[in-house]
Every structure is written in structure tokens, then in C-alpha cells.
């Protein structure tokens, strides 16, 4: 049985850990509230941008649909995946799930394409891919710290530049979509070429009645890059909110586990202390009886 001193030391250590996890949970909760507000505000704009783009594209006929180079479908001979993970750990299965999805997508795409490469946002994803020998051509540093100061545009500009120079024929983004604090869904979402509308859908039947001012090609020149940028920004905000939610849940579970461990160690300490006191009393009684004899 461990000594009373070692049990007291363990109790003190677990209590210190519990204070840290409780503080980390509070910090993650505060950051989650801000991140959730940002993604909630952006989603309607992102959805509406996609709807308008689909309406515009639906008015085109034949080769007109490729009037903008970001709409050109060149197949999937050269593919780029943009992986969104976190820079730090202690966030549950957040990084594990998205990294495993990236590895699975790489294995599946390798059999279909001549070139499959990755760009990464978040150190955890970069390290995961590097350890497995998966090619990483670009790593973006400090993107999450500058989400409100143009960092999504930095990523979208680079991605569009690579596509326009025909280094890649298709670009996908892999990220955790935020649902709530305890639920995230891994998405592998196509970014380039800009997905064409399927069926009549939104505005498909009424697209022919649209009037453009200025010309349609000028509208597309602004609308298509804006759609790519807002898609990447939405993925970044989703991933950021999902990270904070996952970390808050993980730290809450760690705090509760620490509480349970403290209770068990306290019980063990009391039993050991009682056994020690009982043993000392028996020795005293035994010594007194020996003197009498």
C-alpha cells in the first residue's frame, strides 16, 4: 500500500491539474462564444453568395459556362487538398478525425490522379502528413490568429493562383464543420473548379429572366473569386469554432475525471490513515499487556 505522504502528493498533483483544466475550459468557452457568433453571422452570406452564383451560371449555354477560368473543369489529374487542423493539442478527437480523413482521401485519390499534394493550415495536420511521407507543398502560419484581418484572402489568393496557373486541376478543402460544442462533422468539400449548379435548383427555372448590370462577364469576374474566398473563410471559421468546442468538451471531461480521481485518492488516504492509527493502537495495547505480564 502506498505511504500517506505519496498519496497526499498525488492528491495535490491532481488538484493542480484540475485547476489548469478548469481554467482551460473557461478560456475555450469564451473563445467558442466569439467563434460561434462569427460563423453564425457568415453562413447566410456564404449561402446567398453560392445561390447567386448558381443563378448566374444557370443562364449560360454551352461553352459560355467556361467564360471564367475558375469555372473550367479540367478533370482531376492534379489535385490539391487544403487540410485545416489546429496549432495546439488538448482538443479531444478534433485533429485525429480530420487528419485520418485527409490520409484516407489521399489514399483514395492517389489511384485516380497523377499528382496529389497538400497545403496545410495548423501545425498538427502538417506534422501528421509529414510523418507519413505525404507531400506538403505549402504551410500557412498563424492563419487562425488573423481571421479578421485578411488571412482567409491570403489562402484563397494562393489557391486561385495555383489553379489559374494550371498547377492543379481540382482543389478540395478538408475541415471540421461546427455543429455544436460536442459535435463536429469532417467535410471534404470541393473548392475549385467552382461547382456547377445541379438540376434547376435555386433560380434554375427563373435564371433566364435575370438582367445583368454591368455585363454578365463583369459580374462573374467579381462573383466567382468572392465565392471561393467566402467558402475558404467559412471553412476556417467552422474549423476554429469546432476546435474551441472540442477543447472545451475535452477539458470539461478532464476536470470531471480529476474530481473523481481526487475522491478515490482521498478515500484511499483515509483508509491508509485509519489502518496506520489502528496499527499504532494495537502496538500500544500490546506493549501495555506485555508490561503487565
Residue pairs with C-beta under 8 A, 6 or more apart in sequence:
1 272
1 275
2 10
2 268
2 272
3 272
4 269
4 272
4 273
4 276
7 265
7 268
7 269
7 272
8 269
10 265
11 262
11 265
11 266
11 269
14 258
14 261
14 262
14 265
15 258
15 262
17 254
17 258
18 255
18 258
18 259
18 262
21 251
21 254
21 255
21 258
22 251
22 255
24 90
24 247
24 251
25 248
25 251
25 252
25 255
28 244
28 245
28 247
28 248
28 251
29 244
29 248
31 244
32 181
32 241
32 244
32 245
32 248
35 178
35 237
35 240
35 241
35 244
36 178
36 241
36 245
38 147
38 148
38 237
38 241
39 178
39 234
39 237
39 238
39 240
39 241
42 230
42 233
42 234
42 237
43 234
45 230
46 230
46 231
46 233
46 234
49 223
49 226
49 227
49 230
50 227
50 231
51 202
51 203
52 223
53 194
53 223
53 224
53 227
54 197
54 201
54 202
54 203
54 204
55 202
55 203
55 204
55 206
55 207
55 210
56 207
56 210
56 212
56 216
56 219
56 220
56 223
57 65
57 71
57 196
57 197
58 197
58 200
58 201
58 203
58 204
58 207
59 207
59 208
59 210
59 216
60 67
60 216
65 71
65 196
66 72
66 73
67 216
67 217
67 220
68 194
68 217
68 220
68 221
68 224
69 164
70 160
70 163
70 164
70 192
70 193
70 194
70 224
70 225
70 228
71 193
71 194
71 196
71 220
71 224
72 193
73 193
73 196
74 166
74 169
74 170
74 193
75 169
75 170
76 109
76 112
76 113
76 169
76 170
77 113
77 114
77 115
77 169
78 113
78 114
78 115
78 167
78 168
78 169
78 170
79 109
79 113
79 115
79 116
79 117
79 168
79 169
79 170
79 171
79 172
80 117
80 118
80 119
80 137
80 159
80 162
80 167
80 168
80 170
80 171
80 172
81 102
81 105
81 106
81 109
81 116
81 117
81 118
81 119
81 171
81 172
81 173
81 174
81 188
82 118
82 119
82 120
82 121
82 155
82 159
82 171
82 172
82 173
82 174
82 191
82 232
83 98
83 99
83 102
83 118
83 119
83 120
83 121
83 122
83 125
83 129
83 174
83 175
84 98
84 121
84 122
84 125
84 173
84 174
84 175
84 176
84 235
84 236
84 239
85 94
85 95
85 98
85 99
85 120
85 121
85 122
85 123
85 124
85 125
85 126
85 128
85 239
86 94
86 95
86 122
86 123
86 124
86 144
86 239
86 243
87 122
87 123
87 124
87 144
88 123
88 124
89 95
89 124
90 247
90 250
90 251
91 243
91 246
91 247
91 250
92 246
92 247
92 249
92 250
92 253
93 246
94 176
94 184
94 242
94 243
94 246
94 247
95 122
95 124
95 125
95 128
97 176
97 184
97 186
98 125
98 174
98 175
98 176
98 186
99 124
99 125
99 128
99 129
101 174
101 186
101 188
102 118
102 125
102 128
102 129
102 134
102 174
103 128
103 129
103 132
103 134
105 172
105 174
105 188
106 116
106 118
106 134
109 116
110 116
115 168
116 135
117 135
117 136
117 137
117 168
118 129
118 134
118 135
118 136
118 137
119 136
119 137
119 138
119 139
119 140
119 158
119 159
120 126
120 129
120 136
120 138
120 139
120 140
121 139
121 140
121 143
121 144
121 155
121 236
121 239
122 144
122 239
126 136
126 139
129 135
129 136
130 136
138 158
140 151
140 154
140 155
142 151
143 151
143 152
143 154
143 155
143 236
144 151
144 236
144 240
145 151
147 233
147 236
147 237
147 240
151 236
152 229
152 232
152 233
152 236
153 229
155 232
155 236
156 225
156 228
156 229
156 232
156 233
159 171
159 191
159 192
159 228
159 232
160 192
160 225
160 228
162 168
162 171
163 169
163 171
163 192
163 193
168 192
170 190
170 192
170 193
171 190
171 191
171 192
172 188
172 189
172 190
172 191
173 187
173 188
173 189
173 191
173 231
173 232
173 235
174 186
174 187
174 188
174 189
175 186
175 187
175 189
175 235
175 236
175 238
175 239
175 242
176 184
176 185
176 186
176 187
176 238
176 239
176 242
176 243
176 246
177 184
177 185
177 186
177 187
177 238
177 242
178 184
178 237
178 238
178 239
178 241
178 242
178 245
179 185
180 245
181 245
181 248
181 249
182 245
182 249
184 242
184 245
184 246
187 235
189 231
189 235
191 228
191 231
191 232
192 228
194 224
194 227
194 228
197 204
203 210
212 219
